[in-house]
C-alpha cells in the first residue's frame, strides 16, 4: 500500500511540473491583434523575439474565419487551412521546414474537391489531380518536379478519357556502373485513373530478348502507386529491366498499355 501511494505521489509531482512548464511557455507568448474598421482581422501569438509562434488566425469583415495557420519562430509549420466567407473549407495543406509538403487540397464553394497535389521535400512529385465542380476527375498528371510533367490524362465531364500524353510510368534508380551479382533497386511509379483496374509485370531482357517475366505487386510509395523492385544482377552487358502496365477503364471498357525499361550503364 505504501508503494501505491508513493507512485501516486510521483505522478502528481510530474503532472504539476508539466502543467507549470506549459503555463510558463504560455506566459512567454503574447497575443497580438490587428484591426480594420474596429474589427479584428488578424490575431496571433508572438514569442519574446517578436516572432509569430503558435496559432495564427485571419478573419473576414463579417467575423468568420478566413485562415488558420500555425507558426514556430516565424516559420509556417504543420496544418494550414483557409475558408470561404460562409465558413466552408477552401484549402488545406501542410508545411514542414518552411515548405509545403505532402498533400494539399483545394475545394469549390460547394465543398466538392477542386484539386489535389502532392509535394515531396517542397517540390511537386507524382500524381496531381484537378476536378470538375461536381467532383468528376478532369485532369490527372504525373509531375517529376515543379516544372517537368512526365505524363497526363484528360477526362470529359462524364469521366471518359479523352486524351493521353506521355508514358504513365516513371522510374527512379541509382545510375551507376553495375557488376555481376550487384543489387539493383528501382522504384517504378505510375498513375492510375479512377474506375480502372490494373495488372503489372516485371520483365528482364538481355540483348532485347526477354528472359524473365513475373507478375508484381503494387504498393503506395510517397502517396503514389508504385512497384519497388530489388534484383540481383545476373547479366551485365545490354541488360534491361522494366515494367509492363495494363489499365482497364470500367467506365468505357477502354484499355491502356504502357511499359518502361531502364538499361544498366
C-alpha positions, 0 to 999 in steps of 0.5 A, spaced: 500 500 500 505 504 501 508 503 494 501 505 491 501 511 494 508 513 493 507 512 485 501 516 486 505 521 489 510 521 483 505 522 478 502 528 481 509 531 482 510 530 474 503 532 472 504 539 476 511 540 473 508 539 466 502 543 467 507 549 470 512 548 464 506 549 459 503 555 463 510 558 463 511 557 455 504 560 455 506 566 459 512 567 454 507 568 448 503 574 447 497 575 443 497 580 438 491 583 434 490 587 428 484 591 426 480 594 420 474 598 421 474 596 429 474 589 427 479 584 428 482 581 422 488 578 424 490 575 431 496 571 433 501 569 438 508 572 438 514 569 442 519 574 446 523 575 439 517 578 436 516 572 432 509 569 430 509 562 434 503 558 435 496 559 432 495 564 427 488 566 425 485 571 419 478 573 419 473 576 414 469 583 415 463 579 417 467 575 423 468 568 420 474 565 419 478 566 413 485 562 415 488 558 420 495 557 420 500 555 425 507 558 426 514 556 430 519 562 430 516 565 424 516 559 420 509 556 417 509 549 420 504 543 420 496 544 418 494 550 414 487 551 412 483 557 409 475 558 408 470 561 404 466 567 407 460 562 409 465 558 413 466 552 408 473 549 407 477 552 401 484 549 402 488 545 406 495 543 406 501 542 410 508 545 411 514 542 414 521 546 414 518 552 411 515 548 405 509 545 403 509 538 403 505 532 402 498 533 400 494 539 399 487 540 397 483 545 394 475 545 394 469 549 390 464 553 394 460 547 394 465 543 398 466 538 392 474 537 391 477 542 386 484 539 386 489 535 389 497 535 389 502 532 392 509 535 394 515 531 396 521 535 400 517 542 397 517 540 390 511 537 386 512 529 385 507 524 382 500 524 381 496 531 381 489 531 380 484 537 378 476 536 378 470 538 375 465 542 380 461 536 381 467 532 383 468 528 376 476 527 375 478 532 369 485 532 369 490 527 372 498 528 371 504 525 373 509 531 375 517 529 376 518 536 379 515 543 379 516 544 372 517 537 368 510 533 367 512 526 365 505 524 363 497 526 363 490 524 362 484 528 360 477 526 362 470 529 359 465 531 364 462 524 364 469 521 366 471 518 359 478 519 357 479 523 352 486 524 351 493 521 353 500 524 353 506 521 355 508 514 358 504 513 365 510 510 368 516 513 371 522 510 374 527 512 379 534 508 380 541 509 382 545 510 375 551 507 376 556 502 373 553 495 375 557 488 376 555 481 376 551 479 382 550 487 384 543 489 387 539 493 383 533 497 386 528 501 382 522 504 384 517 504 378 511 509 379 505 510 375 498 513 375 492 510 375 485 513 373 479 512 377 474 506 375 480 502 372 483 496 374 490 494 373 495 488 372 503 489 372 509 485 370 516 485 371 520 483 365 528 482 364 531 482 357 538 481 355 540 483 348 532 485 347 530 478 348 526 477 354 528 472 359 524 473 365 517 475 366 513 475 373 507 478 375 508 484 381 505 487 386 503 494 387 504 498 393 503 506 395 510 509 395 510 517 397 502 517 396 503 514 389 502 507 386 508 504 385 512 497 384 519 497 388 523 492 385 530 489 388 534 484 383 540 481 383 544 482 377 545 476 373 547 479 366 551 485 365 552 487 358 545 490 354 541 488 360 534 491 361 529 491 366 522 494 366 515 494 367 509 492 363 502 496 365 495 494 363 489 499 365 482 497 364 477 503 364 470 500 367 467 506 365 468 505 357 471 498 357 477 502 354 484 499 355 491 502 356 498 499 355 504 502 357 511 499 359 518 502 361 525 499 361 531 502 364 538 499 361 544 498 366 550 503 364 
